[in-house]
């Protein structure tokens, strides 16, 4: 296929102007200054997740020294920060480095077609309601792995009979009045645990209704050790030191949970009991049946969830829904939860590769049949990378490694005169789910997501200290074909 002259061409096309996309832009213009690039953003604003989610209390679920960029120090007072501050940080970063001038807002990527003859991706885009095309030599998807257009909502019997308002956190209305109202939040993940203490400040009462409990851990929103380090060291140096400290600490805790759950579980139990006025509520509300970190740990800053429970402004109910009634939620235990507002914090709907459809030389690509290469490329798929973060640590730690690797690959191709880089086709006798968590939102999507293999470079290791040398200095040509 010969690309028409009317189709604009760039060397690298980045999809998504959130935390990952802005980081990718910085790496491309500093590591590959001879390459042209553009960023396509479906929405009208920078920020991705942090611009989309507007529910009360939204905040980071990991520390900002690792969630923030390694090249631009986090200068906020709080290590666990609110969503508005994170959004401003991302936007300021884009403006400071001129990345915002490369963004095409209102450009939603629908599909992408690869031509081996031209070594080019032709990308179909809806730009402000008009269909158009762009082409690129390399396509880099920084659009995350969940749908912005729809969320996961299970089939809840009787939900349509409820006379009050039903709200999903992903689409929180700006004018929702919950003051002096009875609110039931359905869910037990990070979103529910963020909402409950925030809503409890104004609502008459908030109930978190969960089918099964999650592990919850409280950390101070302000890191006292980081404060001391920042007092004596310049911004850039202190940021690196704190980043290393937090990375090692978090990884060590994760390894403890996974390798020695018999030690980790009672420790977490004791910490939870310490924060609760009524220690008996640890069972059943904070006693999961799974091992710590088989699902993502829920982080609550300054014990705010426990404070809301202790004050009586909120409570937790562990039960199953029988049906939603006109006035609330009828439980299978026979109890009824009165409600004016029901919040369905029931999770995300995961989609592979930003829900973009792919074709290679006229044949449709089924992403679920492919293996991830170094957690960021796909077996047999040329000149395409996905930006995926860690599930057990800050997203940006791995996202930045992925962007650095893309730049290394592009520079290797330039030096070798190659137009195409393709991970070899791969088959593994022991394939594994991509994300490696047992959470419901992950398990529901295993059949549509790419797989990972049982060994490197097909295994996506959830370990920054192991990934760092491989992604920064490992062999570019391992299991990779160049043309």
N, C-alpha and C positions, 0 to 999 in steps of 0.2 A: 504494500500500500504506500503510495507516495503522498505525503501530507500536503494538503493544499496550502498555497501561500497565505491564504486568509486565516489559517489556524496559527495562533500565536504559540511559539515554542520557547520553553525554558529548559535549562539543564536539569534542574530539580524542582519538582512540584511537591510542596508540603500541604497536607490536608489537615486543617484544624489550627486555630489560633488560641488554644488554651495554654496551660502550663508547659506541656510538652512541645507544642508547635513553636512557641516563642523561644524556648531553649534550643530547638532545632535550628531556627533562624540564626541565632547567635553563633552556634557552632559552624554552620555553613559559611557564614560571611567572615569568620575568623580562621577556620581551618581550610576552607576551599574558596579563597577570595576570587579565583578566576572563574567560578561557576555562577551562572545566573540562577536565581530562584524566585519563586513566588509562593505565597501562603493563601490557600483558599479557605474561607470561613463561612459556613452556612448561615450563621447568625449575623447580627448587625453590630456585635461588640466583641472585643477581646475578652478572654477569660475562661471560656469553656465551662467546666463544672462550676467554677466560682462565680460565673455570671448567670448560669442557668438556675441554680438552687438559691431560693430566697426565703426559705422557711426560717422561723424564729430560732435564734441561737446557733445557726450554722457555723461550723468551725472546722479546723483541721483535726484529723484523728491521728496525726503524728507530729513530731516537733518540726518547727519551721527552719531549723538549721540544716535538716536533711531534706525537708520538703522544698526548701528554697534552692535557688541556683548556686552552684559552687563558685561561679564567676561574679556573682553580685550578692554581697553579704546581706543577710536579714538584719535589719536595724530596729525592728519592733521590740517593745518591752516584753511581750508575751511569747513564750516558746510555743504554746498551743494557742493559736490565734483565731480570731473571728474571720468569717468569710469575707467581709467587706475589706479588711486590711490585706488579706491575701490577694483579692482581686486588684486592689490598688498597686500592690507590689508587682504583679504580673504586668499591668498596664504601664507602670513606671519603667519597668525593665525594657519593654518593647519601645517606649519612646526614647529612652536614654541611648539605645544602640541603633536607632533608626529602623528597627524591625517593623514597626507599625506602617511604614511607607511601602512595605512589600505585601501587605495584606489586601486581599480582594474580599470585601464583606458581601454577604448575601449571595455567596457562590456555593451551592450545594452539589457535591459530586454524586452522580447517579451511577455511572459505570465507567470502566476503563478497559480499553482493548489494546493488546500488545501485538505489534508486527515484528517478527523476527527479521524480515528483510530490511526494514528501516531502523531496527533497534530502537523503537519508539513506542511509548504509551500515548494513545489518543484518549483523552478524558472527556466524557460527556458531563456537562454541568448545567444546572438550572441557575441562571444568574438573574436575580430579581424577577423571577417568573418567566424568563426567556431562555430557551434552550440554546446552548453554545458549546464550543469545543476548544480545548487547549491541548497541546502536546508537550511531552517531556521525555528526557532520556532516562530519568530515574524518578520513581514515585515513592514518596515517603508519607505513610499514613500516621498522623499524630492525633487521631480522633477518638482514642480510648476504645473501650469495648462495651459500652452500653448505649442504648438508643436515647436520643434527646427528645424524640417525638412521642414516645409512649413508654409507660412504666409497667411493671408487673403487678397485676391485680388478680388474686385468686378468685375462684368462684365462691363468693360468700353469700350463702342463702339469705334471702330477704333484704338484701342491701337496698334494693329499689323501693322497699316499703318504708324506709326511714324518713321521718318528717323533717329532720334537721339537715345540716349540711355535711356532705362527705367531701373530704379533701385528701389529695395525694401530695406528699411533700415536694415531689418534683414539679408540681404545677400549683404552687402555693399562691392564692390570690392576695393581692396587695391590700385589699379592703376587708379581709376577714376579721370580724370582731369576735374575739373569744373571751373578752373580759366578763367575769362573773358567770361564765358558762361552764357546764359540765362537759369535759372532753374525754373521749376514749381514744387512745392511740394504739392501733393494732400493729404489733411488731416487737421484736426484741433485739434488733441490730443497732448499729451506731446512730442511725437517723432517729430512731425512737428514743434512744437514750440522750440524744441532744435535745430533742423537742420537749421531753417531759419536764425537766427543770425550768426551761425557758417559758413554756406555757403556764406552768404553775405559779409564776410571778403575778399573773393577772387573772387566770381562770378561777372559777369557784372551786373546782377540783379536777385533777387529771388522773386517769387510770391508764397504766400501761398494761395492755392485755397481750400475753404471750402464750404460744403453744408449748414452747420449751425455752429454758433459760440460756443465757450466754455468759461467758466469762467477762467480768467487768473489773477494771483496774483504775484507780485514781492516781493521777500525777499532778504536781503543782503546775499551774499555767505559766508561772514565771520560774525559770530554771535558776536556782540560787548559785550553782557552780558556774553556769554560763555568765551570770552577772559579774562574778569575781574575775573571770577570765577577760571579759570585755573591758573591765575597769583598768587593766594593766597592759593590754595588748592592742595594737591597731586593729581596725575593723577587719581587714582581709585576713590577717593572721589569726585573730581570735575566732573568726567564722570557721576557718579550716580546723582549728584545734577543737572547737565545740562540735563540729560536724563529725570529726573522727571519734571523739568521745561518745557521742550519741549513737553513731553507727555501730561501734563495738559493743556498747552496752545493750542496745536493742537486739543485736544479733546473738549475743551471749544469752539473753533471756529467752529468745526464741529457741535456741538449741537446748537450753535447760528444759523448757516445756515439752519439746518433742522427744528428747532422749531420756529424760528422767521425769515423766509425768507423775510418778508416785511421790516425788518431792514437790513438784510445782503445784499440783492440785491443792494440797493442804496449805501451802503458803498463800495461794490466792484466796482460799477459803478464809484463812485467818485475817487477811487484809480486809476482805469484805465485811467480816463480822466486826472488825474494829470500827468501821465507819458507820455501822448500823446501830441505832439506839436499841432496837429489838433484835438481838442476834439470832433469834429463832427464825427470822424471815430468810436467812441464808438458804434454808430448805423450805420449800422447793424452788424459790425464785432465783437463786444464784448458784445452783448446783447442776451444771450441765452433765450430760451422760458421756460426752465425747472428751477427748484429750485436749488440754490447752493448745491453742493455735492450730487445731484441725479446722477450725473456723477462725475468722479474723477476730482478734481481741478487741473488745469495746473499751475505749479510753474515755474517762470522764475527768475533766480538769477540776482541781480543787474540790473533789468529792461532791460536785453540785447535784448529781442525781441522788446521792445518799442524803444530802441535806434536805432536798425536797421531800423525800420519803419520811425522814425524821420529823419534819415540821407538820406532817399531816396534809400538806397541800397536794400530795400525790401518793399513789399506792401502786403496787404491782399485783396483778392477778394472773396466775398460771392455770390455764384452762383451755377448753376447746369451744368454739362457737357452735351453737346449735342453729340459731337463726338471728338475723337482725330484725327487730320489731320497729314499730312506729316510733317508740320512745327510747330505744337503746339496743342493747345486745343481750340476747338470751343465751346463757351458757349451758353446756351439757351437764354440768353439776347441778343445775336447777336455779342457780343464782341469776339475777338480772342486773346489768349495768345500765343505769339511766345515763342518757347522753343528749346534749344539744348539738355536739359536733363529733363526728367520727373521722379520725385521721388514719388513712390506710398506709402506714409505713411498711409496706409489704415487699419492698425491694425493687431492684432494677431489672430491665429486660436486656439481657446481653445480646449483642449482635457482633458477628465477625467482621473485622476490617471496616468498621464504620458503615456497615450495611451496603457497601459498594459491590456491584456485580462486576466480575472480571471475565475476560475472554483472552485466550492466547491463540493467535493465528486462527481465529474463527471458532475455537472450541471453548465452551463454558468451563470455568474453573469451579470445582466443588472444594471449597476451602477445608471442609471436614476430612477430606482424603489426603491432606498434606501435613507434613511435619514441620514444626518450627526449627529453624536453624539459628543457633545462639539466641533463641527466644525472640527473634526479630525479623528473620526472613523465612521464606517458605520453600520447601523442597520442590525443585523443578520449575519454580516461578522466577523469571528473570527481572532484574533491576527493580525490585520491589522490597520495601522494608516496612515493618509495623513497629510502632513505638509502644511497648508494654512495660509497665512498672512492676515493682514487687508487690506481692500480696501480703508479705509479712513485714514490710518496712515501708519507708516513704517511697512513693511513686517515682519521684524525681531522681532518686539514686540510680535506678536502672534506666530510666528514660534518658538521662544525660549520657550514660555509657553507650546506649543504643545510637544516639546522635553522633558521638565521637567515632563509633565504629563505622557508621555510614560514611563519614568524612574520610576515614582511613581507606575504606573500600573505593570511594570515588577517586582518591589520589593514586591508589594502586592502579586503577584502571587507566587513568591518564598517563601515568609513567609507562605502563605496558602497552599503550595503544589499543586497549580493549574497549569495545562498545557494549559488551554484554557480560554480566556476572550472574551466574545461576547456581544456587546450591544443588548438588546432585540429587537425583530422585532417590528417595529413601524408603525403606520398608523395615519395620521393627517387629520382632516377635512379641515384644512386651510394651506396646504403646501405653502411654499414660495421659490422663486429662491435662489440658494445657495449664490450668490455673492451680491445680493441686490443693484445693480446699473442698470441704464437704458441705459448705453452705448451700442452702436451697437455690439461691439465684445462680450459683455456679453449676450445680448438678443438673438443673433444668436445661442448661445450654450446652452440655457436653457434646451432644450429637451434631451441633452445627459449627462448633469451634475447631480450629486446627488441633492436632495432637502434638505431643512431645514424645521423644524416644526415651530409651533407657540409658543412654550414654552420651557423652559429649561428642560432637557439638549440637546434638539434637535434644539434649536434656536442658531444660530451663531451670537452672539452679537458683534457688531462692537464697542466695548468699553473696552479698556485695564483695566481701573480701576475696572470694574465689573468682568472681566475675571480673573484678578490676584488672588484674594482670592479663587475663585472657582477652578482654575486650579492648584494652589499650595497647597491648604488645603481642598478642597471640598471632599465629599464622593466618594471614588473610586467605591463602590458597587452600586451607584445609577443607576437604569435601566441597570444593567450589570449582565450577567450570567457567572458563573465560573464553570469549570469542572476539 
